[in-house]
């Protein structure tokens, strides 16, 4: 029987040493998503307010509530009338009133003027539109769900397009949308005008209108140092570079553009400064990447932890750690200067690759180890299930590229890199004891206590404890192993469990990964 409690303890140790597990996996986004595609990802159509637009024009079938009161001829009536096929409503003792095509905002005035023809004074009216007759509009062309959709006359083109699933990203045009009535265009819509400047034509749809989304025009794919990493449509077969710059909005630091595409049926590429790029012709299907090629003499570093003043510094390339520390203000009673460390992106990448290689070797060993009997095969299968669970968690460990730059209060004058994070820990008078002890806890540091004294204060070792396998994790992330290491304030003492290699074949490999996480994924010493 496999001791599952050992594996659970390994999972806990993995989390403690590995700097945590990613909360979520970032989804990969398509950098060539059409510009404007996000406007169809909401749910605005289903959340439309029941209130009518004041510009709505009445049509046959609309219901109108009338409340007329007064003293002449004892007039007082509450009624609901329907606009007939000729666009009129009938009011008792007043007659027919032409309201077809009248704006909702003007209806009160139209009815009141008609009432004044019969009653000069002493009679008044309140008018309210109860329901508006829906119109049926066809949506076709480059949309995801062509068909017939219901809405109000005052609904926007966007509302009907959203009901049709939005514009097909591979076929449909965002810039060539026509509203057809009796097979003739009554309006043309360019969604770029709406996306960039908020311009959208106001239309009064009629029953039987058709929204026709034209075929997609010429497009270019844009990525790199720009605010808009999309596929932009320009129509026709070509456009000037300045048009793309207007839509993509490159950052100020962008200096050049790499162009790749096809010319005369053959692959073609070019590399130009942005100012030159603005005046050349860009063809349908080109891919553009805006890059920063101008050499930078400065770099950015960040400060975290216990410090006073700025958290961000722009420094010259080649600056060393001690040179920058002279400009960082700290409270000597709060900041633990002797345990400063760095978090470096380049180191994190190397740590992650090394960890992935170790995990791959363990997976390969688990899945390819042969069995000499059915009984052994069953045991191996159970072992493999637990090992693969361990592998799954190990893959999710987030390394932080920690670099130990301090040892026994001495700080190394290491050369800084772009994006470095300098961490100044806060002083602590606490020692943490965890792992295979009876009562894991935190306790006040005692200068005359050694590792075994702290373990004894935590209730002593458990039966599973490996008394010779004890590690000390320093505040700067440095990991040391041994039972005779001097304990300092802020240290964490971790007692490992005994691992019976006869019970579980792969424990040795798993422990190797645990140690790699402790030494590589948690900290890299430079001393």
C-alpha positions as CSV (number, residue, x, y, z in Angstrom):
1,X,0.0,0.0,0.0
2,X,1.4,3.4,-1.0
3,X,1.6,5.9,1.8
4,X,-0.4,8.7,0.3
5,X,0.3,11.0,3.3
6,X,3.9,11.2,2.1
7,X,2.7,12.5,-1.3
8,X,0.3,15.0,0.3
9,X,3.2,16.3,2.4
10,X,5.3,16.7,-0.8
11,X,2.5,18.7,-2.4
12,X,2.5,21.0,0.7
13,X,6.2,21.3,0.5
14,X,6.0,22.0,-3.2
15,X,3.7,25.0,-2.6
16,X,5.8,26.3,0.3
17,X,9.1,26.3,-1.7
18,X,7.8,27.0,-5.1
19,X,6.5,30.5,-4.6
20,X,2.9,29.5,-5.2
21,X,0.8,28.0,-7.9
22,X,-0.6,30.1,-10.7
23,X,-4.2,31.1,-9.9
24,X,-5.2,30.8,-13.5
25,X,-3.8,30.1,-16.9
26,X,-3.9,33.1,-19.2
27,X,-5.8,32.3,-22.4
28,X,-3.9,33.0,-25.6
29,X,-5.4,35.7,-27.6
30,X,-5.3,35.9,-31.4
31,X,-3.2,39.0,-32.2
32,X,-5.0,39.1,-35.6
33,X,-8.5,39.6,-34.2
34,X,-10.4,42.0,-36.4
35,X,-10.4,45.6,-35.1
36,X,-13.9,46.2,-33.6
37,X,-14.8,42.5,-33.0
38,X,-15.4,43.2,-29.3
39,X,-18.5,45.3,-29.9
40,X,-20.4,42.0,-30.6
41,X,-19.2,40.2,-27.5
42,X,-21.5,42.0,-25.1
43,X,-25.2,41.3,-24.4
44,X,-26.7,44.7,-25.0
45,X,-29.4,43.5,-27.3
46,X,-31.0,41.3,-24.7
47,X,-30.8,44.1,-22.1
48,X,-32.6,46.8,-24.2
49,X,-34.7,49.1,-22.1
50,X,-38.5,48.9,-22.5
51,X,-38.6,52.7,-22.8
52,X,-39.1,54.1,-26.3
53,X,-36.7,56.4,-28.0
54,X,-38.2,59.9,-28.2
55,X,-37.3,59.8,-31.9
56,X,-39.4,56.7,-32.5
57,X,-42.0,57.3,-35.2
58,X,-45.4,55.8,-34.8
59,X,-46.6,53.1,-37.2
60,X,-49.7,51.0,-37.8
61,X,-50.3,48.6,-34.9
62,X,-48.8,50.8,-32.2
63,X,-51.0,51.1,-29.0
64,X,-51.5,54.5,-27.5
65,X,-53.1,55.3,-24.1
66,X,-55.3,58.4,-23.9
67,X,-56.5,60.1,-20.7
68,X,-58.8,63.1,-21.5
69,X,-60.4,65.2,-18.8
70,X,-62.3,68.4,-18.6
71,X,-65.7,70.1,-17.8
72,X,-67.2,70.8,-21.2
73,X,-69.8,68.2,-22.2
74,X,-68.6,66.2,-19.2
75,X,-65.7,64.9,-21.2
76,X,-63.5,62.4,-19.2
77,X,-62.2,59.2,-20.8
78,X,-59.5,56.7,-20.4
79,X,-58.9,54.5,-23.4
80,X,-56.3,52.6,-25.4
81,X,-56.4,53.1,-29.1
82,X,-54.5,51.3,-31.9
83,X,-53.0,53.1,-34.9
84,X,-54.9,51.8,-37.9
85,X,-53.5,50.9,-41.3
86,X,-53.9,54.5,-42.5
87,X,-51.8,55.8,-39.6
88,X,-54.7,57.2,-37.7
89,X,-56.2,56.9,-34.2
90,X,-59.9,57.7,-33.3
91,X,-60.8,59.8,-30.3
92,X,-64.5,59.8,-29.3
93,X,-66.2,63.2,-29.8
94,X,-63.0,64.5,-31.5
95,X,-62.6,62.3,-34.5
96,X,-59.6,60.8,-36.4
97,X,-56.1,62.0,-35.7
98,X,-53.2,61.4,-38.1
99,X,-50.3,60.1,-36.1
100,X,-48.5,57.8,-38.5
101,X,-44.9,58.9,-38.8
102,X,-45.1,61.3,-35.9
103,X,-42.2,61.2,-33.4
104,X,-43.0,59.9,-30.0
105,X,-41.8,63.2,-28.5
106,X,-44.3,65.1,-30.7
107,X,-47.4,62.9,-30.2
108,X,-48.7,64.8,-27.1
109,X,-48.7,68.1,-29.1
110,X,-50.4,66.6,-32.2
111,X,-53.3,65.1,-30.1
112,X,-53.7,68.3,-28.1
113,X,-53.9,70.5,-31.2
114,X,-56.7,68.2,-32.6
115,X,-58.5,68.4,-29.3
116,X,-58.4,72.2,-29.4
117,X,-60.3,72.1,-32.7
118,X,-63.2,70.7,-30.8
119,X,-62.7,72.1,-27.3
120,X,-61.2,75.6,-27.0
121,X,-60.6,75.4,-23.2
122,X,-61.5,73.4,-20.1
123,X,-60.3,70.1,-21.6
124,X,-56.8,68.5,-21.5
125,X,-55.2,65.3,-22.6
126,X,-52.3,63.0,-21.5
127,X,-50.9,60.6,-24.2
128,X,-48.6,57.6,-23.6
129,X,-47.3,55.1,-26.1
130,X,-47.8,51.6,-24.6
131,X,-46.3,49.4,-27.2
132,X,-44.4,49.9,-30.4
133,X,-45.0,47.6,-33.4
134,X,-41.9,45.5,-34.0
135,X,-40.3,45.5,-37.4
136,X,-38.8,42.4,-39.1
137,X,-35.4,43.0,-40.6
138,X,-33.3,40.6,-42.7
139,X,-29.6,40.4,-41.9
140,X,-27.4,38.7,-44.5
141,X,-23.9,38.7,-46.1
142,X,-20.8,38.4,-44.0
143,X,-22.5,37.6,-40.6
144,X,-22.3,34.4,-38.5
145,X,-26.1,33.8,-38.4
146,X,-27.9,35.2,-41.4
147,X,-31.7,35.4,-41.0
148,X,-34.7,37.4,-40.1
149,X,-34.7,39.3,-36.8
150,X,-37.3,41.4,-34.9
151,X,-36.6,44.8,-33.4
152,X,-38.0,48.3,-33.2
153,X,-37.9,51.0,-35.8
154,X,-35.5,53.0,-33.7
155,X,-33.0,50.1,-33.0
156,X,-29.5,50.6,-34.3
157,X,-27.7,48.6,-36.9
158,X,-25.5,47.2,-34.2
159,X,-28.6,45.7,-32.4
160,X,-29.6,43.7,-35.5
161,X,-26.0,42.7,-36.3
162,X,-25.5,41.4,-32.8
163,X,-28.7,39.3,-33.1
164,X,-27.1,37.8,-36.2
165,X,-24.0,36.8,-34.2
166,X,-21.8,39.7,-35.3
167,X,-19.7,40.0,-38.4
168,X,-17.9,36.9,-39.7
169,X,-14.2,37.7,-38.9
170,X,-13.0,35.9,-42.1
171,X,-15.6,37.0,-44.6
172,X,-17.5,40.1,-43.4
173,X,-16.6,43.8,-43.8
174,X,-16.7,46.3,-40.9
175,X,-16.6,49.1,-43.4
176,X,-19.1,48.2,-46.1
177,X,-22.5,47.7,-44.5
178,X,-25.6,48.7,-46.5
179,X,-29.2,49.0,-45.4
180,X,-31.5,48.0,-48.3
181,X,-35.1,49.0,-48.8
182,X,-37.0,47.7,-51.8
183,X,-33.7,46.5,-53.2
184,X,-32.2,50.0,-53.0
185,X,-29.6,51.2,-50.5
186,X,-30.9,53.8,-48.1
187,X,-27.8,54.1,-45.9
188,X,-24.2,52.9,-45.7
189,X,-22.5,52.2,-42.4
190,X,-18.7,52.3,-41.6
191,X,-18.2,50.8,-38.2
192,X,-14.7,52.3,-38.0
193,X,-16.4,55.7,-37.8
194,X,-18.3,54.5,-34.8
195,X,-15.3,52.8,-33.1
196,X,-13.0,55.7,-33.6
197,X,-15.3,58.8,-33.4
198,X,-18.6,57.5,-32.1
199,X,-20.4,58.2,-35.4
200,X,-23.4,56.0,-36.3
201,X,-26.2,57.0,-38.6
202,X,-29.6,57.1,-37.1
203,X,-32.1,55.1,-39.1
204,X,-35.8,54.4,-38.9
205,X,-36.1,50.7,-39.9
206,X,-39.2,49.5,-41.7
207,X,-40.6,46.1,-42.0
208,X,-38.8,44.1,-44.6
209,X,-35.6,46.1,-44.6
210,X,-32.3,44.2,-45.3
211,X,-28.9,44.8,-43.7
212,X,-26.3,43.6,-46.1
213,X,-22.7,43.1,-44.8
214,X,-20.4,43.3,-47.8
215,X,-17.4,41.1,-48.4
216,X,-14.3,41.9,-46.4
217,X,-11.9,44.4,-48.0
218,X,-8.2,44.4,-47.9
219,X,-6.6,43.7,-44.5
220,X,-3.3,44.0,-42.8
221,X,-2.2,42.3,-39.6
222,X,-0.5,44.5,-37.0
223,X,1.6,43.5,-33.9
224,X,4.5,44.7,-31.9
225,X,4.9,48.1,-30.2
226,X,1.4,49.4,-30.9
227,X,-1.7,50.0,-28.9
228,X,-3.9,48.2,-31.4
229,X,-2.8,44.7,-32.2
230,X,-5.5,43.7,-34.7
231,X,-6.3,42.9,-38.3
232,X,-7.3,46.3,-39.9
233,X,-9.5,46.6,-42.9
234,X,-8.9,49.3,-45.4
235,X,-10.9,48.3,-48.5
236,X,-9.5,47.9,-52.0
237,X,-6.2,46.3,-52.7
238,X,-3.8,48.7,-51.0
239,X,-3.5,51.7,-48.7
240,X,-0.8,54.0,-47.5
241,X,1.2,53.3,-44.4
242,X,0.0,56.5,-42.7
243,X,-3.6,55.0,-42.7
244,X,-2.4,52.0,-40.7
245,X,-0.5,54.2,-38.3
246,X,-3.7,56.2,-37.6
247,X,-5.5,53.0,-36.6
248,X,-2.8,51.0,-34.9
249,X,-1.3,54.0,-32.9
250,X,2.3,52.8,-32.3
251,X,4.0,53.8,-29.1
252,X,6.5,56.6,-29.2
253,X,9.4,54.2,-28.7
254,X,8.6,52.4,-31.9
255,X,11.2,53.3,-34.5
256,X,10.8,50.8,-37.4
257,X,8.3,48.6,-39.2
258,X,9.0,45.1,-40.5
259,X,6.7,44.4,-43.5
260,X,6.1,40.9,-44.9
261,X,3.8,39.8,-47.6
262,X,3.5,38.8,-51.3
263,X,4.5,40.8,-54.3
264,X,4.1,39.5,-57.9
265,X,3.3,36.0,-56.5
266,X,6.5,35.8,-54.5
267,X,7.3,36.2,-50.8
268,X,8.5,39.8,-50.0
269,X,9.7,41.6,-47.0
270,X,11.0,45.1,-46.1
271,X,12.3,46.9,-43.0
272,X,11.7,50.7,-42.8
273,X,11.8,53.6,-40.4
274,X,8.3,54.7,-39.4
275,X,8.5,58.0,-41.2
276,X,9.4,56.2,-44.5
277,X,6.7,53.6,-43.9
278,X,4.0,56.2,-43.8
279,X,4.4,57.1,-47.5
280,X,4.6,53.6,-49.0
281,X,1.8,51.4,-50.3
282,X,0.6,48.5,-48.1
283,X,-1.1,45.6,-49.8
284,X,-3.9,43.2,-48.8
285,X,-2.6,40.4,-46.7
286,X,0.6,42.2,-45.5
287,X,1.8,41.6,-41.9
288,X,3.3,44.5,-40.0
289,X,5.4,44.5,-36.9
290,X,6.3,47.7,-35.2
291,X,9.7,47.4,-33.4
292,X,12.0,49.6,-31.3
293,X,15.4,49.5,-32.8
294,X,16.8,52.8,-31.3
295,X,19.4,51.9,-28.7
296,X,18.3,52.8,-25.1
297,X,20.9,54.1,-22.6
298,X,18.6,53.6,-19.7
299,X,16.7,50.7,-18.1
300,X,14.0,50.4,-15.4
301,X,14.1,48.6,-12.1
302,X,11.5,48.3,-9.3
303,X,11.9,48.4,-5.5
304,X,9.7,46.2,-3.3
305,X,9.5,45.5,0.4
306,X,10.5,47.8,3.2
307,X,11.7,51.1,1.7
308,X,10.9,54.8,1.7
309,X,10.3,57.0,-1.3
310,X,10.1,55.9,-5.0
311,X,9.4,52.4,-6.1
312,X,10.5,52.8,-9.7
313,X,13.9,54.0,-10.9
314,X,15.2,54.7,-14.4
315,X,19.0,54.1,-14.4
316,X,21.8,53.9,-16.8
317,X,22.8,50.6,-18.3
318,X,25.7,49.0,-16.4
319,X,24.6,50.4,-13.0
320,X,25.4,48.1,-10.2
321,X,23.3,47.3,-7.1
322,X,25.3,49.1,-4.5
323,X,25.3,52.3,-6.6
324,X,21.5,52.3,-6.7
325,X,21.1,51.3,-3.0
326,X,22.8,54.6,-2.1
327,X,19.8,56.4,-3.5
328,X,17.1,54.2,-1.8
329,X,15.9,55.5,1.6
330,X,15.0,52.9,4.2
331,X,14.2,52.9,7.9
332,X,17.1,51.0,9.6
333,X,14.8,49.8,12.3
334,X,12.4,48.2,9.8
335,X,14.5,47.2,6.7
336,X,16.5,44.0,6.7
337,X,19.4,45.2,4.5
338,X,21.4,42.1,5.1
339,X,18.9,39.9,3.3
340,X,18.3,41.9,0.1
341,X,17.6,39.8,-3.0
342,X,16.6,40.3,-6.7
343,X,13.9,38.9,-8.9
344,X,15.2,38.6,-12.4
345,X,13.2,37.7,-15.5
346,X,16.1,36.0,-17.4
347,X,16.9,33.8,-14.4
348,X,13.2,32.8,-14.0
349,X,13.2,31.6,-17.7
350,X,16.2,29.4,-17.1
351,X,14.8,28.0,-13.9
352,X,11.5,27.2,-15.5
353,X,13.2,25.4,-18.4
354,X,15.4,23.3,-16.0
355,X,12.4,22.4,-13.9
356,X,10.4,21.4,-17.0
357,X,13.2,19.1,-18.1
358,X,13.3,17.4,-14.7
359,X,9.5,16.9,-14.7
360,X,9.7,15.5,-18.2
361,X,12.3,12.9,-17.1
362,X,10.1,11.9,-14.2
363,X,7.0,11.5,-16.5
364,X,9.0,9.4,-18.9
365,X,10.2,7.1,-16.2
366,X,6.7,6.7,-14.8
367,X,5.1,5.9,-18.1
368,X,7.8,3.6,-19.6
369,X,8.8,1.5,-16.6
370,X,8.0,-2.2,-17.4
371,X,6.4,-4.7,-14.9
372,X,7.3,-8.3,-14.6
373,X,3.9,-9.5,-13.3
374,X,0.3,-8.5,-13.0
375,X,0.6,-7.8,-9.4
376,X,3.6,-5.5,-10.0
377,X,1.8,-3.8,-12.8
378,X,-1.1,-3.0,-10.5
379,X,1.2,-1.5,-7.9
380,X,3.0,0.5,-10.6
381,X,-0.3,1.8,-11.9
382,X,-1.3,3.1,-8.5
383,X,2.1,4.7,-8.0
384,X,1.9,6.3,-11.4
385,X,-1.4,7.9,-10.6
386,X,0.0,9.6,-7.5
387,X,3.2,10.6,-9.3
388,X,1.3,12.2,-12.2
389,X,-0.8,14.2,-9.6
390,X,2.5,15.4,-8.2
391,X,3.7,16.2,-11.8
392,X,0.6,18.2,-12.5
393,X,1.2,20.5,-9.4
394,X,4.9,20.8,-10.2
395,X,4.1,22.1,-13.7
396,X,2.0,24.9,-12.2
397,X,4.8,26.2,-9.9
398,X,5.5,29.9,-10.7
399,X,9.2,30.6,-10.5
400,X,10.2,34.2,-9.6
401,X,13.8,34.2,-10.7
402,X,15.1,35.0,-7.2
403,X,18.8,35.8,-7.0
404,X,20.5,35.8,-3.7
405,X,22.8,38.8,-3.5
406,X,23.4,38.9,0.2
407,X,25.1,36.5,2.6
408,X,25.8,37.1,6.3
409,X,25.0,40.8,5.9
410,X,27.4,41.3,2.9
411,X,25.7,42.5,-0.3
412,X,27.2,41.6,-3.6
413,X,27.7,44.5,-6.1
414,X,26.0,42.7,-8.9
415,X,25.3,44.4,-12.3
416,X,21.6,45.2,-12.7
417,X,19.5,44.2,-15.7
418,X,16.4,45.6,-17.3
419,X,13.2,44.8,-15.3
420,X,15.1,43.7,-12.1
421,X,13.0,43.9,-8.9
422,X,15.1,44.7,-5.8
423,X,13.4,43.3,-2.7
424,X,14.3,44.7,0.7
425,X,12.7,42.4,3.3
426,X,11.2,43.7,6.5
427,X,13.0,42.8,9.7
428,X,11.5,39.9,11.6
429,X,12.0,38.5,15.1
430,X,10.1,35.3,14.4
431,X,11.4,31.8,13.4
432,X,8.9,29.5,11.6
433,X,9.0,25.7,12.2
434,X,7.1,23.5,9.7
435,X,7.1,20.1,8.2
436,X,7.4,16.9,10.2
437,X,7.1,18.3,13.7
438,X,4.3,17.7,16.2
439,X,3.1,21.4,16.4
440,X,4.2,23.5,13.4
441,X,4.3,27.1,14.6
442,X,6.0,30.5,14.7
443,X,8.0,31.5,17.7
444,X,10.2,34.4,18.8
445,X,13.9,34.2,17.9
446,X,16.3,33.2,20.7
447,X,19.9,33.9,20.1
448,X,21.1,30.9,22.2
449,X,18.8,28.3,20.5
450,X,19.8,25.9,17.7
451,X,17.6,24.0,15.2
452,X,16.9,21.1,17.6
453,X,15.8,23.6,20.4
454,X,13.2,25.1,18.0
455,X,12.0,21.6,17.0
456,X,11.7,20.7,20.6
457,X,9.6,23.8,21.3
458,X,7.3,22.6,18.5
459,X,6.6,19.3,20.2
460,X,9.5,17.4,18.7
461,X,9.8,15.3,15.6
462,X,7.0,13.1,14.3
463,X,7.4,9.4,13.6
464,X,7.9,10.2,9.9
465,X,10.5,12.8,10.4
466,X,13.9,12.5,8.7
467,X,16.0,14.1,11.5
468,X,19.0,14.6,9.3
469,X,17.0,16.1,6.4
470,X,16.4,19.6,7.7
471,X,16.6,22.8,5.6
472,X,16.7,26.4,6.5
473,X,15.1,29.0,4.2
474,X,16.6,32.5,4.8
475,X,14.5,35.7,4.3
476,X,16.4,36.3,1.1
477,X,15.4,33.0,-0.3
478,X,18.7,31.2,0.3
479,X,18.2,27.5,1.0
480,X,20.6,25.7,3.3
481,X,20.6,22.1,4.4
482,X,22.0,20.6,7.7
483,X,21.1,20.2,11.3
484,X,24.0,22.4,12.6
485,X,23.3,25.6,10.7
486,X,23.0,28.7,12.9
487,X,19.4,30.0,13.0
488,X,18.8,33.7,12.4
489,X,15.7,35.9,12.9
490,X,13.2,35.5,10.0
491,X,14.4,32.0,9.1
492,X,12.1,29.1,8.4
493,X,13.0,25.6,9.6
494,X,11.5,22.8,7.5
495,X,11.8,19.1,8.5
496,X,11.5,16.6,5.6
497,X,9.7,13.3,5.9
498,X,11.4,9.9,5.7
499,X,11.0,8.5,2.2
500,X,11.0,4.7,1.9
501,X,12.2,4.0,-1.6
502,X,11.1,0.4,-1.4
503,X,7.5,1.6,-1.1
504,X,7.5,4.1,-3.9
505,X,10.0,3.7,-6.7
506,X,9.9,7.3,-7.9
507,X,10.3,9.0,-4.5
508,X,13.9,9.7,-5.2
509,X,13.2,11.5,-8.5
510,X,10.3,13.4,-6.8
511,X,12.6,14.6,-4.0
512,X,15.1,15.7,-6.6
513,X,12.4,17.9,-8.1
514,X,11.5,19.2,-4.7
515,X,15.1,20.2,-4.0
516,X,15.3,21.8,-7.4
517,X,12.3,23.9,-6.6
518,X,13.9,24.8,-3.3
519,X,17.2,25.9,-4.8
520,X,16.3,26.9,-8.4
521,X,12.7,28.0,-8.4
522,X,13.0,29.8,-5.1
523,X,16.5,31.2,-5.1
524,X,19.8,31.2,-7.1
525,X,22.9,32.1,-5.1
526,X,25.7,34.1,-6.6
527,X,28.2,33.6,-3.8
